[in-house]
Amino acid sequence: MRNQRMQWSSFFVSTVLLLAIFVNISSAADYRPLVGRWQRTDGGYVIEIKQVAADGAIQAAYFNPRPINVSRATASEFNDHLKVEVELRDTGYPGSSYTLLYNPDKDALFGFYYQAVQKQNFDVVFVRMQ
């Protein structure tokens, strides 16, 4: 009887784990549309999103036109949109950041740029580079 109870217990734990994995996978956002090179419409600023992990961690680079250090980049879901947050830490960029939402109809990123030195927000749009 004890052996049978252990088998059921093991079966139950395995089933719960598989269900948790399935639910996590099926509810994970599809971040693939974010991957690519994006140029700001008002200048030569470029965000390159190389990869987005399932947990939303982004491997990214930023250019103005030379490389600027990206200290943090994440993707998440916000009101049925994909959201991108990029923080810059470099000379002249002490915590400046982008908060952007992906618009699939326009294949563009819309949002704002926080300029840390001036402590101001600027509306920005990024379009996918060919």
A tleap script that builds the chain and sets N, CA, C and O, in Angstrom:
source leaprc.protein.ff14SB
mol = sequence {
  NMET ARG ASN GLN ARG MET GLN TRP SER SER
  PHE PHE VAL SER THR VAL LEU LEU LEU ALA
  ILE PHE VAL ASN ILE SER SER ALA ALA ASP
  TYR ARG PRO LEU VAL GLY ARG TRP GLN ARG
  THR ASP GLY GLY TYR VAL ILE GLU ILE LYS
  GLN VAL ALA ALA ASP GLY ALA ILE GLN ALA
  ALA TYR PHE ASN PRO ARG PRO ILE ASN VAL
  SER ARG ALA THR ALA SER GLU PHE ASN ASP
  HIE LEU LYS VAL GLU VAL GLU LEU ARG ASP
  THR GLY TYR PRO GLY SER SER TYR THR LEU
  LEU TYR ASN PRO ASP LYS ASP ALA LEU PHE
  GLY PHE TYR TYR GLN ALA VAL GLN LYS GLN
  ASN PHE ASP VAL VAL PHE VAL ARG MET CGLN
}
set mol.1.N position { 0.817 -1.193 0.000 }
set mol.1.CA position { 0.000 0.000 0.000 }
set mol.1.C position { 0.865 1.263 0.000 }
set mol.1.O position { 0.586 2.223 -0.719 }
set mol.2.N position { 1.911 1.242 0.814 }
set mol.2.CA position { 2.804 2.402 0.882 }
set mol.2.C position { 3.485 2.630 -0.461 }
set mol.2.O position { 3.631 3.777 -0.885 }
set mol.3.N position { 3.896 1.586 -1.126 }
set mol.3.CA position { 4.538 1.683 -2.436 }
set mol.3.C position { 3.576 2.279 -3.460 }
set mol.3.O position { 3.966 3.103 -4.287 }
set mol.4.N position { 2.318 1.855 -3.394 }
set mol.4.CA position { 1.323 2.378 -4.326 }
set mol.4.C position { 1.067 3.869 -4.058 }
set mol.4.O position { 0.900 4.645 -4.999 }
set mol.5.N position { 1.035 4.270 -2.790 }
set mol.5.CA position { 0.835 5.666 -2.424 }
set mol.5.C position { 2.005 6.509 -2.935 }
set mol.5.O position { 1.798 7.621 -3.421 }
set mol.6.N position { 3.231 5.991 -2.831 }
set mol.6.CA position { 4.408 6.714 -3.331 }
set mol.6.C position { 4.336 6.881 -4.840 }
set mol.6.O position { 4.701 7.930 -5.372 }
set mol.7.N position { 3.859 5.832 -5.541 }
set mol.7.CA position { 3.737 5.933 -7.002 }
set mol.7.C position { 2.730 7.014 -7.384 }
set mol.7.O position { 2.982 7.812 -8.287 }
set mol.8.N position { 1.579 7.040 -6.688 }
set mol.8.CA position { 0.570 8.059 -6.972 }
set mol.8.C position { 1.100 9.444 -6.635 }
set mol.8.O position { 0.855 10.402 -7.368 }
set mol.9.N position { 1.815 9.547 -5.544 }
set mol.9.CA position { 2.390 10.826 -5.146 }
set mol.9.C position { 3.384 11.303 -6.193 }
set mol.9.O position { 3.380 12.473 -6.577 }
set mol.10.N position { 4.229 10.400 -6.651 }
set mol.10.CA position { 5.209 10.729 -7.688 }
set mol.10.C position { 4.511 11.124 -8.984 }
set mol.10.O position { 4.913 12.080 -9.646 }
set mol.11.N position { 3.460 10.382 -9.344 }
set mol.11.CA position { 2.690 10.682 -10.550 }
set mol.11.C position { 2.057 12.069 -10.435 }
set mol.11.O position { 2.090 12.846 -11.389 }
set mol.12.N position { 1.485 12.380 -9.280 }
set mol.12.CA position { 0.838 13.661 -9.055 }
set mol.12.C position { 1.836 14.810 -9.181 }
set mol.12.O position { 1.560 15.809 -9.845 }
set mol.13.N position { 3.003 14.662 -8.539 }
set mol.13.CA position { 4.033 15.707 -8.599 }
set mol.13.C position { 4.499 15.897 -10.039 }
set mol.13.O position { 4.639 17.031 -10.497 }
set mol.14.N position { 4.738 14.813 -10.748 }
set mol.14.CA position { 5.173 14.904 -12.153 }
set mol.14.C position { 4.122 15.591 -13.010 }
set mol.14.O position { 4.454 16.418 -13.859 }
set mol.15.N position { 2.857 15.254 -12.794 }
set mol.15.CA position { 1.772 15.855 -13.564 }
set mol.15.C position { 1.678 17.351 -13.293 }
set mol.15.O position { 1.519 18.143 -14.221 }
set mol.16.N position { 1.776 17.736 -12.026 }
set mol.16.CA position { 1.713 19.156 -11.667 }
set mol.16.C position { 2.882 19.912 -12.295 }
set mol.16.O position { 2.694 21.012 -12.816 }
set mol.17.N position { 4.084 19.339 -12.252 }
set mol.17.CA position { 5.248 20.001 -12.850 }
set mol.17.C position { 5.086 20.163 -14.350 }
set mol.17.O position { 5.376 21.227 -14.895 }
set mol.18.N position { 4.625 19.114 -15.023 }
set mol.18.CA position { 4.413 19.193 -16.470 }
set mol.18.C position { 3.351 20.238 -16.810 }
set mol.18.O position { 3.499 20.997 -17.768 }
set mol.19.N position { 2.284 20.271 -16.018 }
set mol.19.CA position { 1.233 21.252 -16.235 }
set mol.19.C position { 1.768 22.664 -16.039 }
set mol.19.O position { 1.446 23.563 -16.816 }
set mol.20.N position { 2.578 22.866 -15.008 }
set mol.20.CA position { 3.162 24.187 -14.752 }
set mol.20.C position { 4.059 24.612 -15.904 }
set mol.20.O position { 4.031 25.770 -16.320 }
set mol.21.N position { 4.846 23.690 -16.419 }
set mol.21.CA position { 5.716 23.997 -17.553 }
set mol.21.C position { 4.884 24.342 -18.772 }
set mol.21.O position { 5.176 25.315 -19.468 }
set mol.22.N position { 3.837 23.545 -19.043 }
set mol.22.CA position { 2.979 23.790 -20.195 }
set mol.22.C position { 2.306 25.155 -20.096 }
set mol.22.O position { 2.288 25.909 -21.069 }
set mol.23.N position { 1.749 25.481 -18.922 }
set mol.23.CA position { 1.081 26.758 -18.736 }
set mol.23.C position { 2.069 27.897 -18.926 }
set mol.23.O position { 1.729 28.905 -19.546 }
set mol.24.N position { 3.282 27.761 -18.407 }
set mol.24.CA position { 4.304 28.799 -18.539 }
set mol.24.C position { 4.683 28.990 -19.997 }
set mol.24.O position { 4.817 30.124 -20.456 }
set mol.25.N position { 4.856 27.903 -20.730 }
set mol.25.CA position { 5.228 28.003 -22.140 }
set mol.25.C position { 4.091 28.599 -22.955 }
set mol.25.O position { 4.316 29.469 -23.797 }
set mol.26.N position { 2.871 28.134 -22.709 }
set mol.26.CA position { 1.759 28.604 -23.527 }
set mol.26.C position { 1.403 30.062 -23.236 }
set mol.26.O position { 0.817 30.732 -24.086 }
set mol.27.N position { 1.749 30.562 -22.045 }
set mol.27.CA position { 1.412 31.937 -21.727 }
set mol.27.C position { 2.580 32.898 -21.956 }
set mol.27.O position { 2.426 34.108 -21.790 }
set mol.28.N position { 3.732 32.375 -22.331 }
set mol.28.CA position { 4.896 33.229 -22.561 }
set mol.28.C position { 4.668 34.089 -23.805 }
set mol.28.O position { 4.105 33.634 -24.801 }
set mol.29.N position { 5.111 35.325 -23.723 }
set mol.29.CA position { 4.967 36.239 -24.855 }
set mol.29.C position { 5.885 35.809 -25.992 }
set mol.29.O position { 6.949 35.232 -25.767 }
set mol.30.N position { 5.457 36.097 -27.206 }
set mol.30.CA position { 6.285 35.843 -28.382 }
set mol.30.C position { 7.029 37.142 -28.695 }
set mol.30.O position { 6.474 38.081 -29.267 }
set mol.31.N position { 8.301 37.163 -28.302 }
set mol.31.CA position { 9.109 38.374 -28.459 }
set mol.31.C position { 9.832 38.439 -29.807 }
set mol.31.O position { 10.568 39.393 -30.058 }
set mol.32.N position { 9.639 37.452 -30.672 }
set mol.32.CA position { 10.372 37.424 -31.945 }
set mol.32.C position { 10.211 38.682 -32.793 }
set mol.32.O position { 11.174 39.084 -33.447 }
set mol.33.N position { 9.034 39.329 -32.815 }
set mol.33.CA position { 8.917 40.544 -33.642 }
set mol.33.C position { 9.860 41.678 -33.223 }
set mol.33.O position { 10.107 42.595 -34.006 }
set mol.34.N position { 10.381 41.623 -32.010 }
set mol.34.CA position { 11.264 42.689 -31.527 }
set mol.34.C position { 12.690 42.575 -32.056 }
set mol.34.O position { 13.424 43.563 -32.086 }
set mol.35.N position { 13.078 41.381 -32.470 }
set mol.35.CA position { 14.454 41.150 -32.917 }
set mol.35.C position { 14.701 41.884 -34.230 }
set mol.35.O position { 13.923 41.769 -35.177 }
set mol.36.N position { 15.793 42.638 -34.273 }
set mol.36.CA position { 16.149 43.371 -35.483 }
set mol.36.C position { 16.860 44.667 -35.138 }
set mol.36.O position { 17.157 44.949 -33.977 }
set mol.37.N position { 17.123 45.446 -36.176 }
set mol.37.CA position { 17.749 46.766 -36.009 }
set mol.37.C position { 16.669 47.818 -36.210 }
set mol.37.O position { 15.929 47.792 -37.193 }
set mol.38.N position { 16.593 48.740 -35.262 }
set mol.38.CA position { 15.560 49.769 -35.240 }
set mol.38.C position { 16.219 51.144 -35.246 }
set mol.38.O position { 17.086 51.427 -34.419 }
set mol.39.N position { 15.806 51.995 -36.182 }
set mol.39.CA position { 16.377 53.339 -36.270 }
set mol.39.C position { 15.335 54.374 -35.866 }
set mol.39.O position { 14.179 54.322 -36.287 }
set mol.40.N position { 15.782 55.319 -35.036 }
set mol.40.CA position { 14.906 56.400 -34.610 }
set mol.40.C position { 14.644 57.310 -35.793 }
set mol.40.O position { 15.556 57.626 -36.555 }
set mol.41.N position { 13.399 57.730 -35.947 }
set mol.41.CA position { 13.009 58.509 -37.127 }
set mol.41.C position { 13.577 59.915 -37.143 }
set mol.41.O position { 13.593 60.559 -38.192 }
set mol.42.N position { 14.051 60.414 -35.987 }
set mol.42.CA position { 14.570 61.780 -35.951 }
set mol.42.C position { 16.096 61.841 -35.915 }
set mol.42.O position { 16.667 62.857 -35.519 }
set mol.43.N position { 16.751 60.770 -36.320 }
set mol.43.CA position { 18.215 60.803 -36.331 }
set mol.43.C position { 18.815 59.436 -36.555 }
set mol.43.O position { 18.120 58.485 -36.912 }
set mol.44.N position { 20.119 59.348 -36.342 }
set mol.44.CA position { 20.844 58.112 -36.605 }
set mol.44.C position { 20.929 57.161 -35.426 }
set mol.44.O position { 21.754 56.247 -35.431 }
set mol.45.N position { 20.092 57.357 -34.414 }
set mol.45.CA position { 20.120 56.487 -33.237 }
set mol.45.C position { 19.562 55.114 -33.600 }
set mol.45.O position { 18.507 55.008 -34.226 }
set mol.46.N position { 20.279 54.066 -33.202 }
set mol.46.CA position { 19.875 52.701 -33.566 }
set mol.46.C position { 19.892 51.815 -32.327 }
set mol.46.O position { 20.855 51.809 -31.559 }
set mol.47.N position { 18.807 51.069 -32.150 }
set mol.47.CA position { 18.757 49.991 -31.158 }
set mol.47.C position { 18.779 48.688 -31.936 }
set mol.47.O position { 17.961 48.467 -32.828 }
set mol.48.N position { 19.722 47.835 -31.587 }
set mol.48.CA position { 19.786 46.515 -32.195 }
set mol.48.C position { 19.393 45.489 -31.140 }
set mol.48.O position { 20.085 45.314 -30.138 }
set mol.49.N position { 18.277 44.818 -31.378 }
set mol.49.CA position { 17.827 43.758 -30.482 }
set mol.49.C position { 18.260 42.445 -31.122 }
set mol.49.O position { 17.706 42.005 -32.128 }
set mol.50.N position { 19.271 41.836 -30.503 }
set mol.50.CA position { 19.864 40.625 -31.063 }
set mol.50.C position { 19.098 39.370 -30.675 }
set mol.50.O position { 18.977 38.428 -31.458 }
set mol.51.N position { 18.582 39.377 -29.445 }
set mol.51.CA position { 17.910 38.187 -28.940 }
set mol.51.C position { 17.063 38.587 -27.739 }
set mol.51.O position { 17.420 39.490 -26.982 }
set mol.52.N position { 15.918 37.891 -27.575 }
set mol.52.CA position { 15.078 38.092 -26.395 }
set mol.52.C position { 14.817 36.722 -25.787 }
set mol.52.O position { 14.282 35.833 -26.449 }
set mol.53.N position { 15.194 36.555 -24.530 }
set mol.53.CA position { 14.983 35.290 -23.826 }
set mol.53.C position { 13.522 35.171 -23.401 }
set mol.53.O position { 12.788 36.159 -23.375 }
set mol.54.N position { 13.118 33.967 -23.074 }
set mol.54.CA position { 11.734 33.718 -22.652 }
set mol.54.C position { 11.352 34.548 -21.434 }
set mol.54.O position { 10.185 34.906 -21.275 }
set mol.55.N position { 12.319 34.859 -20.572 }
set mol.55.CA position { 12.028 35.662 -19.376 }
set mol.55.C position { 12.029 37.161 -19.662 }
set mol.55.O position { 11.838 37.964 -18.748 }
set mol.56.N position { 12.244 37.549 -20.929 }
set mol.56.CA position { 12.213 38.955 -21.320 }
set mol.56.C position { 13.558 39.650 -21.338 }
set mol.56.O position { 13.640 40.816 -21.725 }
set mol.57.N position { 14.618 38.964 -20.930 }
set mol.57.CA position { 15.952 39.582 -20.982 }
set mol.57.C position { 16.350 39.782 -22.441 }
set mol.57.O position { 16.278 38.858 -23.252 }
set mol.58.N position { 16.765 40.990 -22.754 }
set mol.58.CA position { 17.135 41.331 -24.132 }
set mol.58.C position { 18.644 41.470 -24.231 }
set mol.58.O position { 19.287 42.086 -23.381 }
set mol.59.N position { 19.198 40.882 -25.293 }
set mol.59.CA position { 20.590 41.127 -25.652 }
set mol.59.C position { 20.534 42.236 -26.703 }
set mol.59.O position { 20.077 42.020 -27.826 }
set mol.60.N position { 21.013 43.443 -26.315 }
set mol.60.CA position { 20.839 44.605 -27.186 }
set mol.60.C position { 22.102 45.435 -27.278 }
set mol.60.O position { 22.992 45.354 -26.432 }
set mol.61.N position { 22.154 46.238 -28.336 }
set mol.61.CA position { 23.222 47.221 -28.532 }
set mol.61.C position { 22.550 48.530 -28.932 }
set mol.61.O position { 21.440 48.544 -29.463 }
set mol.62.N position { 23.260 49.640 -28.660 }
set mol.62.CA position { 22.740 50.962 -28.995 }
set mol.62.C position { 23.854 51.753 -29.655 }
set mol.62.O position { 25.010 51.686 -29.237 }
set mol.63.N position { 23.497 52.507 -30.693 }
set mol.63.CA position { 24.484 53.265 -31.461 }
set mol.63.C position { 23.998 54.701 -31.650 }
set mol.63.O position { 22.817 54.947 -31.895 }
set mol.64.N position { 24.954 55.663 -31.529 }
set mol.64.CA position { 24.623 57.079 -31.704 }
set mol.64.C position { 25.786 57.874 -32.303 }
set mol.64.O position { 26.253 58.751 -31.576 }
set mol.65.N position { 26.291 57.715 -33.434 }
set mol.65.CA position { 26.304 56.496 -34.246 }
set mol.65.C position { 27.283 55.453 -33.699 }
set mol.65.O position { 27.241 54.290 -34.102 }
set mol.66.N position { 28.170 55.872 -32.774 }
set mol.66.CA position { 29.096 54.888 -32.214 }
set mol.66.C position { 28.422 54.136 -31.074 }
set mol.66.O position { 27.408 54.605 -30.558 }
set mol.67.N position { 28.946 52.995 -30.666 }
set mol.67.CA position { 28.296 52.185 -29.616 }
set mol.67.C position { 28.229 52.916 -28.267 }
set mol.67.O position { 29.189 53.561 -27.844 }
set mol.68.N position { 27.093 52.799 -27.619 }
set mol.68.CA position { 26.848 53.310 -26.269 }
set mol.68.C position { 26.490 52.083 -25.422 }
set mol.68.O position { 25.729 51.225 -25.869 }
set mol.69.N position { 27.031 51.996 -24.205 }
set mol.69.CA position { 26.802 50.840 -23.348 }
set mol.69.C position { 25.330 50.706 -22.930 }
set mol.69.O position { 24.734 51.650 -22.411 }
set mol.70.N position { 24.765 49.538 -23.162 }
set mol.70.CA position { 23.422 49.201 -22.695 }
set mol.70.C position { 23.594 48.470 -21.373 }
set mol.70.O position { 24.141 47.368 -21.334 }
set mol.71.N position { 23.126 49.082 -20.288 }
set mol.71.CA position { 23.296 48.447 -18.971 }
set mol.71.C position { 22.190 47.462 -18.656 }
set mol.71.O position { 22.393 46.524 -17.886 }
set mol.72.N position { 21.008 47.668 -19.251 }
set mol.72.CA position { 19.885 46.781 -18.989 }
set mol.72.C position { 18.896 46.908 -20.135 }
set mol.72.O position { 18.637 48.006 -20.627 }
set mol.73.N position { 18.347 45.776 -20.557 }
set mol.73.CA position { 17.314 45.787 -21.593 }
set mol.73.C position { 16.354 44.634 -21.317 }
set mol.73.O position { 16.775 43.493 -21.129 }
set mol.74.N position { 15.052 44.948 -21.295 }
set mol.74.CA position { 14.051 43.923 -21.002 }
set mol.74.C position { 12.838 44.090 -21.901 }
set mol.74.O position { 12.545 45.175 -22.402 }
set mol.75.N position { 12.148 42.979 -22.085 }
set mol.75.CA position { 10.878 42.965 -22.806 }
set mol.75.C position { 9.821 42.402 -21.868 }
set mol.75.O position { 10.102 41.550 -21.025 }
set mol.76.N position { 8.606 42.894 -22.033 }
set mol.76.CA position { 7.488 42.403 -21.239 }
set mol.76.C position { 6.204 42.676 -22.015 }
set mol.76.O position { 6.231 43.248 -23.104 }
set mol.77.N position { 5.087 42.260 -21.440 }
set mol.77.CA position { 3.793 42.563 -22.033 }
set mol.77.C position { 3.141 43.681 -21.232 }
set mol.77.O position { 3.202 43.698 -20.003 }
set mol.78.N position { 2.513 44.621 -21.948 }
set mol.78.CA position { 1.832 45.740 -21.305 }
set mol.78.C position { 0.580 46.061 -22.118 }
set mol.78.O position { 0.675 46.487 -23.269 }
set mol.79.N position { -0.583 45.857 -21.522 }
set mol.79.CA position { -1.861 46.137 -22.208 }
set mol.79.C position { -1.905 45.542 -23.619 }
set mol.79.O position { -2.204 46.247 -24.583 }
set mol.80.N position { -1.612 44.262 -23.735 }
set mol.80.CA position { -1.639 43.541 -25.020 }
set mol.80.C position { -0.621 44.032 -26.042 }
set mol.80.O position { -0.769 43.773 -27.237 }
set mol.81.N position { 0.399 44.729 -25.589 }
set mol.81.CA position { 1.493 45.166 -26.458 }
set mol.81.C position { 2.802 44.618 -25.908 }
set mol.81.O position { 2.920 44.345 -24.714 }
set mol.82.N position { 3.776 44.460 -26.784 }
set mol.82.CA position { 5.120 44.132 -26.336 }
set mol.82.C position { 5.808 45.431 -25.937 }
set mol.82.O position { 5.783 46.418 -26.672 }
set mol.83.N position { 6.417 45.408 -24.767 }
set mol.83.CA position { 7.077 46.596 -24.223 }
set mol.83.C position { 8.577 46.344 -24.165 }
set mol.83.O position { 9.015 45.263 -23.771 }
set mol.84.N position { 9.356 47.336 -24.554 }
set mol.84.CA position { 10.812 47.271 -24.526 }
set mol.84.C position { 11.323 48.395 -23.625 }
set mol.84.O position { 10.916 49.550 -23.757 }
set mol.85.N position { 12.217 48.035 -22.713 }
set mol.85.CA position { 12.872 49.036 -21.874 }
set mol.85.C position { 14.374 48.861 -22.027 }
set mol.85.O position { 14.903 47.761 -21.872 }
set mol.86.N position { 15.054 49.959 -22.333 }
set mol.86.CA position { 16.499 49.942 -22.536 }
set mol.86.C position { 17.111 51.054 -21.696 }
set mol.86.O position { 16.727 52.217 -21.818 }
set mol.87.N position { 18.062 50.691 -20.845 }
set mol.87.CA position { 18.765 51.691 -20.037 }
set mol.87.C position { 20.204 51.792 -20.512 }
set mol.87.O position { 20.873 50.784 -20.743 }
set mol.88.N position { 20.670 53.038 -20.655 }
set mol.88.CA position { 22.031 53.307 -21.129 }
set mol.88.C position { 22.883 53.806 -19.968 }
set mol.88.O position { 22.430 54.620 -19.163 }
set mol.89.N position { 24.108 53.321 -19.885 }
set mol.89.CA position { 25.078 53.798 -18.875 }
set mol.89.C position { 26.413 53.951 -19.567 }
set mol.89.O position { 27.118 52.973 -19.812 }
set mol.90.N position { 26.752 55.188 -19.880 }
set mol.90.CA position { 28.012 55.456 -20.567 }
set mol.90.C position { 28.312 56.942 -20.400 }
set mol.90.O position { 27.511 57.671 -19.813 }
set mol.91.N position { 29.442 57.396 -20.901 }
set mol.91.CA position { 29.786 58.811 -20.850 }
set mol.91.C position { 28.696 59.611 -21.558 }
set mol.91.O position { 28.402 59.371 -22.729 }
set mol.92.N position { 28.105 60.555 -20.845 }
set mol.92.CA position { 27.024 61.354 -21.412 }
set mol.92.C position { 25.660 60.687 -21.328 }
set mol.92.O position { 24.654 61.291 -21.700 }
set mol.93.N position { 25.612 59.461 -20.849 }
set mol.93.CA position { 24.367 58.709 -20.747 }
set mol.93.C position { 24.250 58.078 -19.357 }
set mol.93.O position { 24.276 56.854 -19.230 }
set mol.94.N position { 24.122 58.893 -18.330 }
set mol.94.CA position { 24.089 58.371 -16.962 }
set mol.94.C position { 22.701 57.880 -16.553 }
set mol.94.O position { 22.069 58.451 -15.665 }
set mol.95.N position { 22.237 56.825 -17.204 }
set mol.95.CA position { 20.912 56.298 -16.861 }
set mol.95.C position { 19.798 56.769 -17.773 }
set mol.95.O position { 18.623 56.627 -17.436 }
set mol.96.N position { 20.144 57.323 -18.913 }
set mol.96.CA position { 19.114 57.656 -19.896 }
set mol.96.C position { 18.452 56.355 -20.327 }
set mol.96.O position { 19.083 55.297 -20.312 }
set mol.97.N position { 17.171 56.432 -20.714 }
set mol.97.CA position { 16.474 55.186 -21.025 }
set mol.97.C position { 15.372 55.378 -22.056 }
set mol.97.O position { 14.866 56.479 -22.271 }
set mol.98.N position { 15.024 54.263 -22.684 }
set mol.98.CA position { 13.900 54.203 -23.617 }
set mol.98.C position { 12.826 53.314 -23.024 }
set mol.98.O position { 13.123 52.273 -22.438 }
set mol.99.N position { 11.576 53.726 -23.178 }
set mol.99.CA position { 10.418 52.893 -22.877 }
set mol.99.C position { 9.570 52.913 -24.134 }
set mol.99.O position { 9.051 53.956 -24.531 }
set mol.100.N position { 9.433 51.743 -24.759 }
set mol.100.CA position { 8.827 51.656 -26.088 }
set mol.100.C position { 7.782 50.548 -26.140 }
set mol.100.O position { 7.921 49.525 -25.471 }
set mol.101.N position { 6.736 50.756 -26.937 }
set mol.101.CA position { 5.727 49.734 -27.191 }
set mol.101.C position { 5.774 49.376 -28.668 }
set mol.101.O position { 5.911 50.246 -29.527 }
set mol.102.N position { 5.661 48.084 -28.952 }
set mol.102.CA position { 5.695 47.604 -30.337 }
set mol.102.C position { 4.298 47.685 -30.943 }
set mol.102.O position { 3.331 47.193 -30.362 }
set mol.103.N position { 4.199 48.314 -32.124 }
set mol.103.CA position { 2.959 48.378 -32.886 }
set mol.103.C position { 3.114 47.453 -34.091 }
set mol.103.O position { 3.822 47.791 -35.041 }
set mol.104.N position { 2.454 46.279 -34.062 }
set mol.104.CA position { 2.635 45.328 -35.159 }
set mol.104.C position { 2.067 45.814 -36.500 }
set mol.104.O position { 2.573 45.427 -37.553 }
set mol.105.N position { 1.032 46.650 -36.477 }
set mol.105.CA position { 0.455 47.160 -37.723 }
set mol.105.C position { 1.437 48.057 -38.469 }
set mol.105.O position { 1.475 48.053 -39.699 }
set mol.106.N position { 2.220 48.816 -37.735 }
set mol.106.CA position { 3.203 49.727 -38.333 }
set mol.106.C position { 4.614 49.129 -38.323 }
set mol.106.O position { 5.530 49.686 -38.927 }
set mol.107.N position { 4.789 47.987 -37.632 }
set mol.107.CA position { 6.101 47.380 -37.425 }
set mol.107.C position { 7.074 48.451 -36.928 }
set mol.107.O position { 8.142 48.669 -37.501 }
set mol.108.N position { 6.667 49.109 -35.845 }
set mol.108.CA position { 7.449 50.208 -35.288 }
set mol.108.C position { 7.374 50.180 -33.763 }
set mol.108.O position { 6.468 49.584 -33.179 }
set mol.109.N position { 8.342 50.834 -33.139 }
set mol.109.CA position { 8.386 50.987 -31.692 }
set mol.109.C position { 8.090 52.442 -31.359 }
set mol.109.O position { 8.786 53.340 -31.833 }
set mol.110.N position { 7.062 52.686 -30.548 }
set mol.110.CA position { 6.646 54.033 -30.158 }
set mol.110.C position { 6.845 54.201 -28.655 }
set mol.110.O position { 6.614 53.263 -27.893 }
set mol.111.N position { 7.265 55.367 -28.231 }
set mol.111.CA position { 7.396 55.580 -26.801 }
set mol.111.C position { 8.118 56.863 -26.481 }
set mol.111.O position { 7.958 57.880 -27.157 }
set mol.112.N position { 8.930 56.791 -25.417 }
set mol.112.CA position { 9.659 57.992 -25.032 }
set mol.112.C position { 11.083 57.658 -24.618 }
set mol.112.O position { 11.414 56.542 -24.218 }
set mol.113.N position { 11.901 58.690 -24.738 }
set mol.113.CA position { 13.299 58.636 -24.344 }
set mol.113.C position { 13.454 59.554 -23.148 }
set mol.113.O position { 13.121 60.737 -23.218 }
set mol.114.N position { 13.961 59.012 -22.049 }
set mol.114.CA position { 14.249 59.829 -20.872 }
set mol.114.C position { 15.709 60.233 -20.949 }
set mol.114.O position { 16.599 59.386 -20.873 }
set mol.115.N position { 15.955 61.534 -21.102 }
set mol.115.CA position { 17.304 62.071 -21.175 }
set mol.115.C position { 17.690 62.451 -19.743 }
set mol.115.O position { 17.222 63.456 -19.207 }
set mol.116.N position { 18.557 61.625 -19.129 }
set mol.116.CA position { 18.867 61.762 -17.705 }
set mol.116.C position { 19.583 63.067 -17.352 }
set mol.116.O position { 19.342 63.626 -16.282 }
set mol.117.N position { 20.448 63.556 -18.221 }
set mol.117.CA position { 21.187 64.786 -17.926 }
set mol.117.C position { 20.220 65.968 -17.832 }
set mol.117.O position { 20.302 66.773 -16.904 }
set mol.118.N position { 19.308 66.065 -18.796 }
set mol.118.CA position { 18.334 67.159 -18.818 }
set mol.118.C position { 17.089 66.862 -17.978 }
set mol.118.O position { 16.276 67.749 -17.720 }
set mol.119.N position { 16.952 65.599 -17.556 }
set mol.119.CA position { 15.761 65.158 -16.799 }
set mol.119.C position { 14.481 65.471 -17.568 }
set mol.119.O position { 13.525 66.017 -17.016 }
set mol.120.N position { 14.480 65.112 -18.864 }
set mol.120.CA position { 13.335 65.361 -19.739 }
set mol.120.C position { 12.978 64.107 -20.517 }
set mol.120.O position { 13.833 63.268 -20.802 }
set mol.121.N position { 11.689 63.993 -20.857 }
set mol.121.CA position { 11.206 62.926 -21.728 }
set mol.121.C position { 10.953 63.490 -23.121 }
set mol.121.O position { 10.488 64.619 -23.275 }
set mol.122.N position { 11.268 62.685 -24.128 }
set mol.122.CA position { 11.037 63.051 -25.516 }
set mol.122.C position { 10.289 61.920 -26.201 }
set mol.122.O position { 10.667 60.757 -26.056 }
set mol.123.N position { 9.240 62.236 -26.943 }
set mol.123.CA position { 8.527 61.232 -27.721 }
set mol.123.C position { 9.424 60.759 -28.855 }
set mol.123.O position { 10.066 61.564 -29.530 }
set mol.124.N position { 9.462 59.442 -29.058 }
set mol.124.CA position { 10.312 58.876 -30.114 }
set mol.124.C position { 9.582 57.753 -30.840 }
set mol.124.O position { 8.648 57.144 -30.318 }
set mol.125.N position { 10.042 57.504 -32.065 }
set mol.125.CA position { 9.553 56.397 -32.880 }
set mol.125.C position { 10.762 55.736 -33.512 }
set mol.125.O position { 11.651 56.410 -34.032 }
set mol.126.N position { 10.789 54.408 -33.464 }
set mol.126.CA position { 11.824 53.623 -34.129 }
set mol.126.C position { 11.146 52.778 -35.202 }
set mol.126.O position { 10.100 52.177 -34.961 }
set mol.127.N position { 11.756 52.736 -36.399 }
set mol.127.CA position { 11.272 51.882 -37.477 }
set mol.127.C position { 12.326 50.820 -37.774 }
set mol.127.O position { 13.525 51.033 -37.594 }
set mol.128.N position { 11.845 49.684 -38.229 }
set mol.128.CA position { 12.754 48.580 -38.536 }
set mol.128.C position { 13.617 48.940 -39.740 }
set mol.128.O position { 13.122 49.436 -40.753 }
set mol.129.N position { 14.913 48.682 -39.611 }
set mol.129.CA position { 15.855 48.909 -40.719 }
set mol.129.C position { 15.850 47.690 -41.622 }
set mol.129.O position { 15.732 46.560 -41.149 }
set mol.130.N position { 15.978 47.916 -42.912 }
set mol.130.CA position { 15.971 46.794 -43.866 }
set mol.130.C position { 17.317 46.148 -43.974 }
set mol.130.O position { 17.483 45.191 -44.731 }
savepdb mol mol.pdb
quit
